[in-house]
Structure formats: structure tokens, C-alpha cells
């Protein structure tokens, strides 16, 4: 499971999304220390109290996550978080992560989850992440900073007060909802990331 590959797949196949009024939950597993989990969501109109969070750390049972929110049209970084277990304290534990936004404009967004300390490498998604240049390390063999070796691979993401969402990494994500239109700029952005993915594969070879 490699990070850029799933971003491109999600951008080009965003029609496979889930429409909900209630909070949306996606779950899955990562394999390597530099895997990125991409969650796509749409707001049909300006919204208030938009929340997104993880609740998978489970007091150290699984890897320590960090999260970020991006504008899907141009890849701009909106916000990034290391630790916040106050968004949904009934299910979150220390070192879980997320964002609670008082307002967010209508549009298409990406909510990413990475392992600590694989932070965004810049202010645009095309800049990548800090661990992108590293050879992938199996999570079972990786000594995660501020944690330990063999952190669990499970992740769980919640999105609240969004109109539609999808995640290609979740095997249970269905495609029975309204399609999410793809802006031309997002299509071009996806092709650029596909080129980055090819370059990284050549470097790893």
C-alpha cells in the first residue's frame, strides 16, 4: 500500500463515495512506516463544526497517527495536527489525532493520516511527506519515534458534518452514493502525483 498511488486512485475515482448525515467511519491497515491514508470528502455548502479524527491508537495498541487537511482543488495545506484526543474523548485515547473546524467552505477536501513523525514536507500536497525519500520499513519492524517497535497497523478515521466521503483503503467503502465531480485542476494535480509515484518507484529499484 503506497501513499501517492491511493491519492491518484481516489482523485480519479471519487465517484465511489458514501453519502451520510451521521458521522462517517473508515477503517483499515497500513503496511509500511511511510504509508499515507487518504480520506476524500465534499461539502455541498459552507459548514460549521466540521470534525475529523482518529480513534485507533487505543493506548498504544496501534501506531501513533498524525493528521492533515488539504484543499483538493489545489493541494494547499489547511491544517495539521499531531495529538488531539479531545475531539471525541469517548473513543479517542492519548496520541490520537484530528481537527475540529468551526467553519469550512463548500468544496472538496482530503484528510490524510500518517505515522508520527511523517509530517507534511511543505505547504502543498505535491511537496510530499518527510518520510517519502526513505525506503519503506515494515511497520512490524519499525521503531516508531516516541513509541516502540511493532506498533499495530490498524487505523480508524471519522468524518462528521460532511456531505460525502470515500476512502479507497477501506475494503468496506461502498460506491452507492452521488458522484463527486472532479475539477479540472484536480485531474491535472493527480497526473502530477502519478509522475511523482513513478519517479519514486525508479529510485527504489
N, C-alpha and C positions, 0 to 999 in steps of 0.2 A: 504494500500500500504506500504509494509515494504521493507527496503533497501536491505538486503542481498538476499532476495527471488528473486528480479529482476536481481541482478547480476548473480546469478546462471542460471536463465532462459535465460539471454542474452548470457552467455558464451556457453550454450549447444545448443541454437537455433540461433546462429549468422548467419545462412544461410538466415534468414528473414531480409535482408538488402536492402538498397536503393543505387543505383549507380547513381552518378551525377557528372558533371563537374562544375556546378554552386554551390553556397553555399547551404547547406542542412539545413532545419529548422525543428526542432521537438518542439511540444508544449504539454502541459498537465497541470495537477493539482496535488498537494500533499495534504495529509490529516492531517499528524502529524508533529510535530516540528522536529523529528529526521528521517523523510523520506529522502532517498537519490535517486537522479535521475541519472541513468547510461546511457551514450551515448557511443556506440561502433563504432569505425571507423578503417579503414585499409588504409595504404599507400602501394601501389604496388612497389614503388621505392622511393628513398630519395627525399624529397620535401623541398621547400623553401617557406617562407611566409605562414605558416600554422596558421590559425586563428580559434579561438573558443571563443564564448562569449554568454552572456545572454543579452536580451533586454526587460525583463519582469518587472523590478522593477517599471517602469512607475511613477517616482516621488512619490513613497510611496503607490501606489495602491496595489502592491503585495509584498510578503515577500522579504527581503534583502538576496540575494544569495551570496554564496562563491563557488569557483570552484577549481578543481584539475585535473591534468593529470597523468595517470598511464600507465605503461607498462603492457599490458595484458598478456604477457608470464610469468612474474614472480611477478607481483603485485607491482613493485617498483614505488614509488612516484617520478615523474619527476619535477612537479612544482605545486604550489598552489597560489591562488590569492583571496584576499578579495574584493577590489574595483578597477575596471578599466573601465571607461566609454569612453575611447579614442580609442577602437578597431574599433567600428563602431558608431561614435558620432551622426550620423544622426538619429539613432533609440534608442541608449542607453541613460539612464539617470543616475544621481548620484546614487552610490551604486550598479549599475550593475557590473558584474564581467566577467573575461575572460583572455585569454592568446594569445599572438602574438609571434610565434616562427619563428626566421629567418631561421632555418633549423630543420628537423626532419627525422630520419632514417626510411627506409621502415619497416613496421611491423604492429602489431595490438595494439590498444590503447583503453583506457577507459577515458572518460571525465565526471567527476562527478559534480553534483550541489547539494549543501546542503544549509540549512538555516544558516545565521550568528547566533551564532559563533560556529557552529558544525564543527570544523576543524578536519583534519586528526589526528588520535591519535598517529601516528608513521610514519615511512618511507616506510611502506608496507601496501597495502590494507588489508591484513589479520589482521593488528593491529586495524582496525575499525576506528570509529569516536568518538569524545569526548562525544556525547550525547547517544551513544549506550547503556550505562548502565541505562539510565533514562527511566521511564515509559513514553510511548507516550502521548503527550498532543495535543489535537485537535488544529489546527492552529487558529481557531476562538477564542480559549480561552487562547492562549499563548501570554505572554508579551515578544515579541522578543527584545533581548538586542539592545540598540541604536535605537530602533524603537518604536513600541507600540503594544497594544492588537489588535487582529483581523486583522492582515495583510492578504492581499488576497492570494489565493492558487495557482494562475496561474504562470506557468514558460514557458519560450521560450528560446531555445538554437539554435545557428547557428554554423555550421562547414564549413570552407572554405578551399579549396585546398586539400581535402581528396578524395580518390577513392570510398570508400563505407562506409556506416554508417547505424546503426539501433538503435532503442530505443523501448523497449517493453512497456514503459509507454505511448507512443503516440498512440492513437487509430487509427490515420490516416496513421501510418507507414505501407507501403506495403511490400510484400515479392517477388517482381518480378525481382530481380536482381541476379547477380552472387553470389554464396555462398562464405562465408568467411571461409577458412579452420581453424580448431581448433587444435592448437598444443597440444601434449600430456601433456605438463606441465600445460597448461591452464585447461585441463579436470581435472587433479588432484587438481589444485587450486580451481576449482569450487566445488568439492566434499568436500574439507576442509571448504569452506564457508557455504555449506549446513549444515555441522555439527555445525558450529557456530550458524546458524539460529535456529536449533533445540534446542540448549542449551539456547538461549535467550528466546524461547517460554516457556521452562520449568521454567526459572527464573521468567517470568511474570505471570505464572499460580498461 
